[in-house]
């Protein structure tokens, strides 16, 4: 209930540092309380100092918390599972006595330290379609009240209040414990004789684990994503993006390796990305969320405030502007008021400023006839424009 309330309130929370600390403390406390064992329960996310905890990732954590607190039902077991049966050492596995030499069990490995032995099998749980459920095993029958279970079996079962109930040579109810979404433990202990039977089931045909370490670089209108595979079972990925905090994620690509380039980003927008792994069994939970703000970087030029050249020369200077975003640049020149000196110049698409007619020191054409031409140079990347005023000084050449 607490997890559900926390999840519902996410959209209204303003995440201050103190609130973040409190929330993470609460998460850790609930995870410990709900017995999420380290070897079996594995979180898709890990955090380091300075990380941002997105609502999406927090929702995933809350989902898993809710799962650990949720009462298991018969339907939760539907599917095929790997099964490992553990019972006491000795020549017989009947729950009445583990040490006598009656019916010999089959399929077990050697005794471990004279304490227990194990055998492996496969079990499939099915919905009978009429409100009841059944199971069938491949080689042995781990679900026993008495006997050794040396052959496969088909039984009806039900899950009620944390107990796995079935009838095998008599009715019995095993304790059922959810370790994770893909692992359960069933245990029975006959205290009178000290015998025991432990059944561990692990879900087969699983979706892949979530990708990790999602990172992003942005250059020249392209956001490049890279990540690490969660395991080796994925056959592809689904890259999803949204462009508002309250927006909805939409698929933008389905790469088959651990990278993707998004060239559809537009300046002035924020984007959030998340990657999901896929295989024939389904889709993983999402990776960490990563955000970029695609802001424009204005172009840059670094001209001297005064440029001198000999009379009779036409080319003045190459503006040589640069743009960190590698945007296409457009150049222009204008006069400095109240003058009109720009009319004596032209600028190429590459940013080279030249006199239209070679200047003559003895016949100055600038506004105030002092052989100093004042112009304003501008360059734009289509979003931002930068300008610079320069004075072009024409010098005398002896003998001209």
C-alpha positions, 0 to 999 in steps of 0.5 A: 500500500505504501509503495502504491501511494508513493508511486501515485504521488510521483508526478506531484513531487518536487525532488529536493536533495533532502527529499531524495535522501529520504526517498532512497532511505525508504526504498532501502528499508522496504527492500530489506524488509521485503527480503529481496535477497542479493543472490536472487533479486537483481535490480536493473539500476545502480546509482552513483554520486550525482545521478538523477533518479527519474520517475520512470526508474523509481516507478520500476523500483516501486513495481518490484517492491509491490511485487515482493509484497504481493500475495502469490496466486495460482496464475503467477506460476503459469509457465515452464520452470527449471526445478531443483529438488533438495532432500535429506541425504540417504537412500530414501526420499520419502518424507517419513524417514530419510535413513532406511533402505527401502525404495531407492530414489533415482536421479539424485546426485551424490550426498553433500556432506551427508546432509542433503542431495539434489535432482533437477527436473522441469515443471509446467504449470497450466491454467485448466480454463475452469478456475483450476490449475494443474502441473506436470513434471518431465522426469520425476515428481518433486511434489510429494507428501510421501513416496520417492517421486521417481516418475513424472506426475500430473497433479492439480494445485492451488496457491492459497494464503502463501501455501502451495496445496496439492494431493500426492498420496495425500493432501499437503500444503508446502510453504511458498516463498517468492524470492523474485519474479522468476524464482520461488521456493517451496518447503515442507518439514516433517518435524517428527522425523526430521526429514525435509523436501525443498523445491526451487523453481526458476522461470524459463523462457525469460525476457532479457535483462535490462540494458545498463550504463546508458550514455549519450553524446551530442554533436552536429544535430545527432544524439548518439546513445550507447549502453551495455547489454544486461545479458546475452539473451537479447536479440534486439533493442527498442530505443524510446524517447520523449520530449517533455517531463510529462510526455509519453515515451515513443519508440524511435528505433530498434537497433540490434547492437548496443548503440543508436544515433538519433538525428531527428533532434531539434534545437531548443528542445529537451529529450529523455531516452530509455532503452529496452532489450527484447527477445522472443520471450518479451521485453525487459524493463527499461535502462536508466533514463538519460536527458539532453538539452539540445541548446544552440552554440552560437558561432564564433569569430576572432577578427582583429579590430583593425586590419591594414593592407596596402593600396591596390590589394583587394582581398582583406581577410578570411573571417574564418568563423567556427561553429561548435555544432558544425552548423552551416554558416552565413556571412554578411557585412554592413556599414557602421553608422553614419557611414556607408563603407560596406558598399565598397566590399563584398563577402563570399559564402566562405567568409572572405571579405574583399574590396570590390575595386582595389583601393587607391590611397591617394583617392580614398573612397571611405565615408570620411575620406581618411583611408579607414573603412569601418564595417560590421561583420556578422555570421549566423548559424540560423539560430544565433548571430554574432557581429564584430566591427572592424576598421580596414586601414589602407596604407600608401605604397611608395611610387604608386 
